[in-house]
């Protein structure tokens, strides 16, 4: 199937092993919902890589 971008509405915290071209790859795991965060507060620069 084709990739379809979605409007960010909810925020989750994840654990990940690898990011390629600003996309999470293998080993990504959901940790928790973050109702205290707005999508606009989340940036790729914040990732601890």
HTML snippet that shows the backbone in 3Dmol.js (N, CA, C, O; Angstrom):
<script src="https://3Dmol.org/build/3Dmol-min.js"></script>
<div id="view" style="width:600px;height:400px;position:relative"></div>
<script>
const pdb = `
ATOM      1  N   UNK A   1       0.790  -1.175   0.000  1.00  0.00           N
ATOM      2  CA  UNK A   1       0.000   0.000   0.000  1.00  0.00           C
ATOM      3  C   UNK A   1       0.849   1.264   0.000  1.00  0.00           C
ATOM      4  O   UNK A   1       2.032   1.242   0.340  1.00  0.00           O
ATOM      5  N   UNK A   2       0.236   2.328  -0.376  1.00  0.00           N
ATOM      6  CA  UNK A   2       0.898   3.628  -0.404  1.00  0.00           C
ATOM      7  C   UNK A   2       0.945   4.238   0.987  1.00  0.00           C
ATOM      8  O   UNK A   2       0.075   3.980   1.820  1.00  0.00           O
ATOM      9  N   UNK A   3       1.966   5.046   1.232  1.00  0.00           N
ATOM     10  CA  UNK A   3       2.132   5.769   2.489  1.00  0.00           C
ATOM     11  C   UNK A   3       1.212   6.975   2.481  1.00  0.00           C
ATOM     12  O   UNK A   3       1.202   7.743   1.520  1.00  0.00           O
ATOM     13  N   UNK A   4       0.440   7.147   3.545  1.00  0.00           N
ATOM     14  CA  UNK A   4      -0.488   8.265   3.665  1.00  0.00           C
ATOM     15  C   UNK A   4      -0.144   9.077   4.910  1.00  0.00           C
ATOM     16  O   UNK A   4      -0.212   8.546   6.019  1.00  0.00           O
ATOM     17  N   UNK A   5       0.226  10.356   4.756  1.00  0.00           N
ATOM     18  CA  UNK A   5       0.503  11.179   5.931  1.00  0.00           C
ATOM     19  C   UNK A   5      -0.793  11.440   6.704  1.00  0.00           C
ATOM     20  O   UNK A   5      -1.866  11.574   6.116  1.00  0.00           O
ATOM     21  N   UNK A   6      -0.672  11.509   8.014  1.00  0.00           N
ATOM     22  CA  UNK A   6      -1.825  11.781   8.876  1.00  0.00           C
ATOM     23  C   UNK A   6      -1.614  13.081   9.635  1.00  0.00           C
ATOM     24  O   UNK A   6      -0.480  13.473   9.910  1.00  0.00           O
ATOM     25  N   UNK A   7      -2.701  13.739   9.968  1.00  0.00           N
ATOM     26  CA  UNK A   7      -2.637  14.944  10.787  1.00  0.00           C
ATOM     27  C   UNK A   7      -2.309  14.520  12.221  1.00  0.00           C
ATOM     28  O   UNK A   7      -3.025  13.698  12.791  1.00  0.00           O
ATOM     29  N   UNK A   8      -1.239  15.065  12.816  1.00  0.00           N
ATOM     30  CA  UNK A   8      -0.912  14.684  14.190  1.00  0.00           C
ATOM     31  C   UNK A   8      -1.946  15.228  15.177  1.00  0.00           C
ATOM     32  O   UNK A   8      -2.182  16.435  15.243  1.00  0.00           O
ATOM     33  N   UNK A   9      -2.554  14.330  15.935  1.00  0.00           N
ATOM     34  CA  UNK A   9      -3.563  14.727  16.912  1.00  0.00           C
ATOM     35  C   UNK A   9      -3.253  14.215  18.308  1.00  0.00           C
ATOM     36  O   UNK A   9      -3.619  14.854  19.294  1.00  0.00           O
ATOM     37  N   UNK A  10      -2.583  13.071  18.411  1.00  0.00           N
ATOM     38  CA  UNK A  10      -2.263  12.461  19.697  1.00  0.00           C
ATOM     39  C   UNK A  10      -0.756  12.279  19.807  1.00  0.00           C
ATOM     40  O   UNK A  10      -0.055  12.227  18.797  1.00  0.00           O
ATOM     41  N   UNK A  11      -0.260  12.182  21.041  1.00  0.00           N
ATOM     42  CA  UNK A  11       1.178  12.002  21.266  1.00  0.00           C
ATOM     43  C   UNK A  11       1.394  10.736  22.084  1.00  0.00           C
ATOM     44  O   UNK A  11       0.698  10.489  23.069  1.00  0.00           O
ATOM     45  N   UNK A  12       2.366   9.943  21.662  1.00  0.00           N
ATOM     46  CA  UNK A  12       2.776   8.763  22.425  1.00  0.00           C
ATOM     47  C   UNK A  12       4.284   8.804  22.622  1.00  0.00           C
ATOM     48  O   UNK A  12       5.007   9.448  21.862  1.00  0.00           O
ATOM     49  N   UNK A  13       4.739   8.118  23.638  1.00  0.00           N
ATOM     50  CA  UNK A  13       6.174   7.959  23.875  1.00  0.00           C
ATOM     51  C   UNK A  13       6.541   6.555  23.416  1.00  0.00           C
ATOM     52  O   UNK A  13       5.856   5.589  23.752  1.00  0.00           O
ATOM     53  N   UNK A  14       7.622   6.443  22.648  1.00  0.00           N
ATOM     54  CA  UNK A  14       8.050   5.145  22.130  1.00  0.00           C
ATOM     55  C   UNK A  14       9.510   4.889  22.457  1.00  0.00           C
ATOM     56  O   UNK A  14      10.279   5.810  22.733  1.00  0.00           O
ATOM     57  N   UNK A  15       9.870   3.623  22.419  1.00  0.00           N
ATOM     58  CA  UNK A  15      11.270   3.207  22.502  1.00  0.00           C
ATOM     59  C   UNK A  15      11.615   2.697  21.112  1.00  0.00           C
ATOM     60  O   UNK A  15      10.800   2.024  20.482  1.00  0.00           O
ATOM     61  N   UNK A  16      12.815   3.007  20.625  1.00  0.00           N
ATOM     62  CA  UNK A  16      13.155   2.604  19.267  1.00  0.00           C
ATOM     63  C   UNK A  16      14.615   2.191  19.183  1.00  0.00           C
ATOM     64  O   UNK A  16      15.438   2.574  20.014  1.00  0.00           O
ATOM     65  N   UNK A  17      14.916   1.399  18.160  1.00  0.00           N
ATOM     66  CA  UNK A  17      16.282   0.943  17.919  1.00  0.00           C
ATOM     67  C   UNK A  17      16.961   1.716  16.802  1.00  0.00           C
ATOM     68  O   UNK A  17      18.179   1.892  16.815  1.00  0.00           O
ATOM     69  N   UNK A  18      16.170   2.182  15.825  1.00  0.00           N
ATOM     70  CA  UNK A  18      16.783   2.744  14.624  1.00  0.00           C
ATOM     71  C   UNK A  18      15.838   3.735  13.943  1.00  0.00           C
ATOM     72  O   UNK A  18      14.627   3.523  13.900  1.00  0.00           O
ATOM     73  N   UNK A  19      16.407   4.818  13.413  1.00  0.00           N
ATOM     74  CA  UNK A  19      15.661   5.794  12.614  1.00  0.00           C
ATOM     75  C   UNK A  19      16.391   5.951  11.286  1.00  0.00           C
ATOM     76  O   UNK A  19      17.607   6.140  11.261  1.00  0.00           O
ATOM     77  N   UNK A  20      15.648   5.873  10.180  1.00  0.00           N
ATOM     78  CA  UNK A  20      16.209   6.062   8.847  1.00  0.00           C
ATOM     79  C   UNK A  20      15.350   7.079   8.114  1.00  0.00           C
ATOM     80  O   UNK A  20      14.129   6.935   8.045  1.00  0.00           O
ATOM     81  N   UNK A  21      15.985   8.103   7.569  1.00  0.00           N
ATOM     82  CA  UNK A  21      15.252   9.135   6.816  1.00  0.00           C
ATOM     83  C   UNK A  21      14.065   9.680   7.611  1.00  0.00           C
ATOM     84  O   UNK A  21      12.971   9.846   7.071  1.00  0.00           O
ATOM     85  N   UNK A  22      14.289   9.957   8.899  1.00  0.00           N
ATOM     86  CA  UNK A  22      13.271  10.499   9.804  1.00  0.00           C
ATOM     87  C   UNK A  22      12.058   9.584   9.965  1.00  0.00           C
ATOM     88  O   UNK A  22      10.947  10.054  10.210  1.00  0.00           O
ATOM     89  N   UNK A  23      12.279   8.272   9.826  1.00  0.00           N
ATOM     90  CA  UNK A  23      11.205   7.294  10.032  1.00  0.00           C
ATOM     91  C   UNK A  23      11.699   6.224  10.993  1.00  0.00           C
ATOM     92  O   UNK A  23      12.818   5.728  10.863  1.00  0.00           O
ATOM     93  N   UNK A  24      10.852   5.871  11.963  1.00  0.00           N
ATOM     94  CA  UNK A  24      11.197   4.798  12.893  1.00  0.00           C
ATOM     95  C   UNK A  24      11.219   3.482  12.138  1.00  0.00           C
ATOM     96  O   UNK A  24      10.368   3.222  11.288  1.00  0.00           O
ATOM     97  N   UNK A  25      12.198   2.660  12.459  1.00  0.00           N
ATOM     98  CA  UNK A  25      12.321   1.350  11.812  1.00  0.00           C
ATOM     99  C   UNK A  25      12.168   0.243  12.842  1.00  0.00           C
ATOM    100  O   UNK A  25      11.426   0.393  13.812  1.00  0.00           O
ATOM    101  N   UNK A  26      12.848  -0.839  12.643  1.00  0.00           N
ATOM    102  CA  UNK A  26      12.740  -2.056  13.451  1.00  0.00           C
ATOM    103  C   UNK A  26      12.875  -1.795  14.947  1.00  0.00           C
ATOM    104  O   UNK A  26      13.635  -0.928  15.377  1.00  0.00           O
ATOM    105  N   UNK A  27      12.134  -2.550  15.717  1.00  0.00           N
ATOM    106  CA  UNK A  27      12.270  -2.514  17.165  1.00  0.00           C
ATOM    107  C   UNK A  27      11.567  -1.367  17.867  1.00  0.00           C
ATOM    108  O   UNK A  27      11.903  -1.057  19.010  1.00  0.00           O
ATOM    109  N   UNK A  28      10.599  -0.723  17.219  1.00  0.00           N
ATOM    110  CA  UNK A  28       9.866   0.370  17.863  1.00  0.00           C
ATOM    111  C   UNK A  28       8.792  -0.213  18.783  1.00  0.00           C
ATOM    112  O   UNK A  28       8.064  -1.129  18.402  1.00  0.00           O
ATOM    113  N   UNK A  29       8.707   0.334  20.001  1.00  0.00           N
ATOM    114  CA  UNK A  29       7.773  -0.192  21.001  1.00  0.00           C
ATOM    115  C   UNK A  29       7.029   0.956  21.675  1.00  0.00           C
ATOM    116  O   UNK A  29       7.640   1.933  22.110  1.00  0.00           O
ATOM    117  N   UNK A  30       5.725   0.832  21.757  1.00  0.00           N
ATOM    118  CA  UNK A  30       4.883   1.807  22.444  1.00  0.00           C
ATOM    119  C   UNK A  30       5.188   1.763  23.939  1.00  0.00           C
ATOM    120  O   UNK A  30       5.237   0.685  24.531  1.00  0.00           O
ATOM    121  N   UNK A  31       5.397   2.949  24.561  1.00  0.00           N
ATOM    122  CA  UNK A  31       5.620   3.021  26.004  1.00  0.00           C
ATOM    123  C   UNK A  31       4.408   3.569  26.742  1.00  0.00           C
ATOM    124  O   UNK A  31       3.934   2.960  27.701  1.00  0.00           O
ATOM    125  N   UNK A  32       3.898   4.735  26.289  1.00  0.00           N
ATOM    126  CA  UNK A  32       2.737   5.322  26.974  1.00  0.00           C
ATOM    127  C   UNK A  32       2.146   6.465  26.162  1.00  0.00           C
ATOM    128  O   UNK A  32       2.814   7.073  25.325  1.00  0.00           O
ATOM    129  N   UNK A  33       0.885   6.738  26.429  1.00  0.00           N
ATOM    130  CA  UNK A  33       0.223   7.920  25.882  1.00  0.00           C
ATOM    131  C   UNK A  33       0.764   9.144  26.599  1.00  0.00           C
ATOM    132  O   UNK A  33       1.101   9.066  27.781  1.00  0.00           O
ATOM    133  N   UNK A  34       0.856  10.290  25.898  1.00  0.00           N
ATOM    134  CA  UNK A  34       1.329  11.534  26.501  1.00  0.00           C
ATOM    135  C   UNK A  34       0.271  12.621  26.342  1.00  0.00           C
ATOM    136  O   UNK A  34       0.433  13.514  25.511  1.00  0.00           O
ATOM    137  N   UNK A  35      -0.818  12.565  27.128  1.00  0.00           N
ATOM    138  CA  UNK A  35      -1.860  13.588  27.030  1.00  0.00           C
ATOM    139  C   UNK A  35      -1.379  14.958  27.492  1.00  0.00           C
ATOM    140  O   UNK A  35      -2.049  15.963  27.252  1.00  0.00           O
ATOM    141  N   UNK A  36      -0.214  15.008  28.160  1.00  0.00           N
ATOM    142  CA  UNK A  36       0.347  16.275  28.631  1.00  0.00           C
ATOM    143  C   UNK A  36       1.122  17.011  27.544  1.00  0.00           C
ATOM    144  O   UNK A  36       1.573  18.134  27.769  1.00  0.00           O
ATOM    145  N   UNK A  37       1.285  16.403  26.370  1.00  0.00           N
ATOM    146  CA  UNK A  37       2.044  17.003  25.268  1.00  0.00           C
ATOM    147  C   UNK A  37       1.140  17.268  24.072  1.00  0.00           C
ATOM    148  O   UNK A  37       0.234  16.489  23.775  1.00  0.00           O
ATOM    149  N   UNK A  38       1.399  18.377  23.391  1.00  0.00           N
ATOM    150  CA  UNK A  38       0.714  18.683  22.136  1.00  0.00           C
ATOM    151  C   UNK A  38       1.610  18.222  20.984  1.00  0.00           C
ATOM    152  O   UNK A  38       2.833  18.275  21.114  1.00  0.00           O
ATOM    153  N   UNK A  39       1.043  17.773  19.869  1.00  0.00           N
ATOM    154  CA  UNK A  39       1.864  17.331  18.743  1.00  0.00           C
ATOM    155  C   UNK A  39       2.892  18.372  18.292  1.00  0.00           C
ATOM    156  O   UNK A  39       3.989  18.006  17.871  1.00  0.00           O
ATOM    157  N   UNK A  40       2.561  19.643  18.371  1.00  0.00           N
ATOM    158  CA  UNK A  40       3.495  20.682  17.930  1.00  0.00           C
ATOM    159  C   UNK A  40       4.742  20.762  18.821  1.00  0.00           C
ATOM    160  O   UNK A  40       5.740  21.367  18.430  1.00  0.00           O
ATOM    161  N   UNK A  41       4.691  20.158  20.013  1.00  0.00           N
ATOM    162  CA  UNK A  41       5.834  20.150  20.922  1.00  0.00           C
ATOM    163  C   UNK A  41       6.837  19.042  20.581  1.00  0.00           C
ATOM    164  O   UNK A  41       7.924  19.002  21.159  1.00  0.00           O
ATOM    165  N   UNK A  42       6.499  18.166  19.677  1.00  0.00           N
ATOM    166  CA  UNK A  42       7.325  16.985  19.386  1.00  0.00           C
ATOM    167  C   UNK A  42       8.112  17.183  18.093  1.00  0.00           C
ATOM    168  O   UNK A  42       7.535  17.426  17.033  1.00  0.00           O
ATOM    169  N   UNK A  43       9.425  17.077  18.195  1.00  0.00           N
ATOM    170  CA  UNK A  43      10.312  17.304  17.052  1.00  0.00           C
ATOM    171  C   UNK A  43      11.350  16.192  16.957  1.00  0.00           C
ATOM    172  O   UNK A  43      11.734  15.608  17.970  1.00  0.00           O
ATOM    173  N   UNK A  44      11.798  15.903  15.756  1.00  0.00           N
ATOM    174  CA  UNK A  44      12.834  14.888  15.543  1.00  0.00           C
ATOM    175  C   UNK A  44      14.121  15.242  16.278  1.00  0.00           C
ATOM    176  O   UNK A  44      14.853  14.345  16.697  1.00  0.00           O
ATOM    177  N   UNK A  45      14.410  16.529  16.443  1.00  0.00           N
ATOM    178  CA  UNK A  45      15.643  16.958  17.113  1.00  0.00           C
ATOM    179  C   UNK A  45      15.675  16.524  18.580  1.00  0.00           C
ATOM    180  O   UNK A  45      16.745  16.490  19.188  1.00  0.00           O
ATOM    181  N   UNK A  46      14.532  16.196  19.147  1.00  0.00           N
ATOM    182  CA  UNK A  46      14.455  15.798  20.551  1.00  0.00           C
ATOM    183  C   UNK A  46      14.843  14.340  20.780  1.00  0.00           C
ATOM    184  O   UNK A  46      15.046  13.931  21.923  1.00  0.00           O
ATOM    185  N   UNK A  47      14.948  13.566  19.733  1.00  0.00           N
ATOM    186  CA  UNK A  47      15.248  12.140  19.887  1.00  0.00           C
ATOM    187  C   UNK A  47      16.647  11.932  20.433  1.00  0.00           C
ATOM    188  O   UNK A  47      17.598  12.580  19.996  1.00  0.00           O
ATOM    189  N   UNK A  48      16.767  11.026  21.388  1.00  0.00           N
ATOM    190  CA  UNK A  48      18.075  10.661  21.942  1.00  0.00           C
ATOM    191  C   UNK A  48      18.633   9.525  21.096  1.00  0.00           C
ATOM    192  O   UNK A  48      18.274   8.362  21.282  1.00  0.00           O
ATOM    193  N   UNK A  49      19.513   9.873  20.166  1.00  0.00           N
ATOM    194  CA  UNK A  49      20.079   8.849  19.278  1.00  0.00           C
ATOM    195  C   UNK A  49      21.540   8.653  19.565  1.00  0.00           C
ATOM    196  O   UNK A  49      22.192   7.832  18.919  1.00  0.00           O
TER     197      UNK A  49
END
`;
const viewer = $3Dmol.createViewer("view");
viewer.addModel(pdb, "pdb");
viewer.setStyle({}, {cartoon: {color: "spectrum"}});
viewer.zoomTo();
viewer.render();
</script>
